[in-house]
Structure formats: structure tokens, C-alpha cells
Amino acid sequence: MRRAISSGSTFERDIGYARAVVDGDWVFVSGTTGFDYTRMTIADDVAAQTEQCLANIGAVLAEAGCSFADVVRVHYILPDAADFPACWPALRRCFAASPPAATMIAAGLADPRMRIEIEVTARRPQTTEENSR
């Protein structure tokens, strides 16, 4: 069973994509930036943007029935690779307990205000009933 999850971002509507797609046990979260989608504002600081990215992703993961502990793959995309260390404390807080495979890519983003974009893939935990099959 496949279903889409929206964050309410105007980007999703304008571009034509879902914040996440749940397909069976898999959850694919689109590249998520540091925008506060309720106000469509974004901080200047890369660390603050990282915190907002993670809040946005955490909300979608929860709606999909999983958490950061279920993330198996993460891509970090930053226009300036030198900004990446400033992101590490927030990333460590979310991922260190159950580390996913990860890649950091330096590339341009769609809006010059964006200093980081994060994309994750998660696998929803199986219930006890599913494990006994």
C-alpha cells in the first residue's frame, strides 16, 4: 500500500511532490530544508536550519509510524561543505543511537537562503504480530 504525506509546504503544491511516500514498510522522505513550513520562513544560520530540517523530518516520520531510529539512509546536501561541521551536534542528537548509512554532498540548492537539505529513507518497525509470521 502506497500513501503520500504532505507537510503543507507550498513547495510541494507548486512543484508537485510529496514530503514523504510510505510504500509498505519503507518511508522515503524528500529532501527537506530548514524552512518552517507553517510560516514559510527560514533562519540564516546553518545550525538553526539543520534543527528545523530535523523537526520537519521528525514530524513526517512520526506520521508514517516511525522515528529517527528507523532511518537507514540519509543524504545531506549543502552548498558549502565548510558548513557541515556546524550541523553535526543536531545530526548526532537524532542519529547517533542508531546510525544510518550517510552521504554528504556539496551542491547548489533551489533557493540561495537554503544552507542544508536532508533526505532520509526509513523502514517502519514491524509489530510483534508481523514478526511472528
C-alpha positions as CSV (number, residue, x, y, z in Angstrom):
1,M,0.0,0.0,0.0
2,R,1.4,3.4,-1.0
3,R,0.4,6.7,0.5
4,A,1.8,10.2,0.3
5,I,2.4,12.5,3.3
6,S,2.4,16.3,3.0
7,S,3.9,18.8,5.3
8,G,1.7,21.6,3.9
9,S,4.7,23.2,2.2
10,T,3.8,25.4,-0.7
11,F,6.8,23.9,-2.5
12,E,5.0,20.5,-2.5
13,R,2.0,22.0,-4.1
14,D,3.8,24.3,-6.6
15,I,6.3,21.7,-7.7
16,G,4.1,18.6,-7.5
17,Y,5.7,16.2,-5.0
18,A,5.0,14.7,-1.6
19,R,7.1,15.4,1.5
20,A,7.2,11.6,2.0
21,V,5.9,8.4,0.4
22,V,5.1,5.4,2.5
23,D,5.3,2.2,0.5
24,G,4.8,-0.9,2.6
25,D,7.4,-0.8,5.4
26,W,9.5,1.8,3.6
27,V,9.3,5.6,4.1
28,F,11.0,7.8,1.6
29,V,11.3,11.4,2.8
30,S,12.0,14.1,0.2
31,G,14.9,16.5,0.5
32,T,13.8,18.7,3.4
33,T,15.1,22.2,4.0
34,G,15.2,24.4,7.0
35,F,12.0,26.2,6.2
36,D,9.4,26.5,8.9
37,Y,6.6,25.4,6.6
38,T,3.8,26.8,8.7
39,R,5.2,30.3,8.3
40,M,7.4,29.8,5.2
41,T,10.3,31.4,6.9
42,I,13.9,30.2,7.1
43,A,16.7,31.1,9.5
44,D,20.1,32.5,8.3
45,D,22.2,30.1,10.4
46,V,23.0,26.6,9.1
47,A,22.8,25.1,12.6
48,A,19.3,26.6,13.0
49,Q,18.3,25.4,9.6
50,T,19.5,21.9,10.5
51,E,17.4,21.9,13.6
52,Q,14.3,22.9,11.6
53,C,15.1,20.3,8.9
54,L,15.2,17.6,11.6
55,A,11.9,18.9,13.2
56,N,10.2,18.8,9.8
57,I,11.6,15.3,9.1
58,G,10.7,14.0,12.6
59,A,7.1,15.1,12.2
60,V,6.8,13.2,8.9
61,L,8.5,10.1,10.3
62,A,6.0,10.1,13.2
63,E,3.1,10.4,10.9
64,A,4.5,7.5,8.9
65,G,4.7,5.4,12.1
66,C,8.5,5.5,12.7
67,S,11.3,7.6,14.1
68,F,14.9,8.6,13.6
69,A,15.9,5.2,15.0
70,D,14.3,3.7,11.9
71,V,16.2,5.7,9.4
72,V,18.5,3.5,7.3
73,R,19.9,6.0,4.8
74,V,20.5,9.8,4.9
75,H,21.8,12.3,2.4
76,Y,23.0,15.7,3.5
77,I,23.2,18.3,0.8
78,L,25.0,21.6,1.5
79,P,26.0,24.4,-0.9
80,D,29.1,25.0,1.2
81,A,30.8,21.8,2.6
82,A,32.6,24.0,5.2
83,D,29.2,24.5,6.9
84,F,28.8,20.7,7.6
85,P,30.6,20.6,11.0
86,A,28.2,23.2,12.4
87,C,25.4,20.7,11.7
88,W,27.0,17.7,13.5
89,P,25.6,18.3,17.0
90,A,22.0,18.3,15.8
91,L,22.6,15.3,13.5
92,R,24.3,13.4,16.3
93,R,21.4,14.0,18.6
94,C,19.0,12.4,16.1
95,F,21.1,9.7,14.5
96,A,23.9,8.5,16.9
97,A,21.8,6.0,18.8
98,S,21.0,4.1,15.6
99,P,23.4,5.3,12.9
100,P,22.2,5.2,9.3
101,A,24.3,5.0,6.2
102,A,25.1,8.6,5.3
103,T,26.4,10.7,2.5
104,M,27.2,14.4,2.4
105,I,27.0,16.1,-1.0
106,A,28.1,19.7,-1.8
107,A,25.7,21.1,-4.4
108,G,23.6,24.1,-5.2
109,L,20.1,24.2,-3.7
110,A,16.9,25.7,-5.2
111,D,16.9,28.9,-3.1
112,P,20.1,30.8,-2.1
113,R,18.7,31.1,1.5
114,M,18.9,27.3,1.9
115,R,22.1,26.2,3.6
116,I,21.2,22.5,4.0
117,E,18.8,19.9,2.7
118,I,18.3,16.5,4.2
119,E,16.7,13.4,2.6
120,V,16.1,10.2,4.5
121,T,14.9,6.6,3.9
122,A,13.4,4.7,6.8
123,R,12.0,1.3,7.4
124,R,9.0,1.2,9.7
125,P,9.4,-1.2,12.6
126,Q,7.5,-4.4,12.4
127,T,4.9,-5.1,15.1
128,T,5.2,-8.3,17.2
129,E,2.3,-9.8,15.2
130,E,4.3,-9.2,11.9
131,N,7.4,-10.7,13.4
132,S,5.6,-13.9,14.3
133,R,4.6,-14.6,10.7
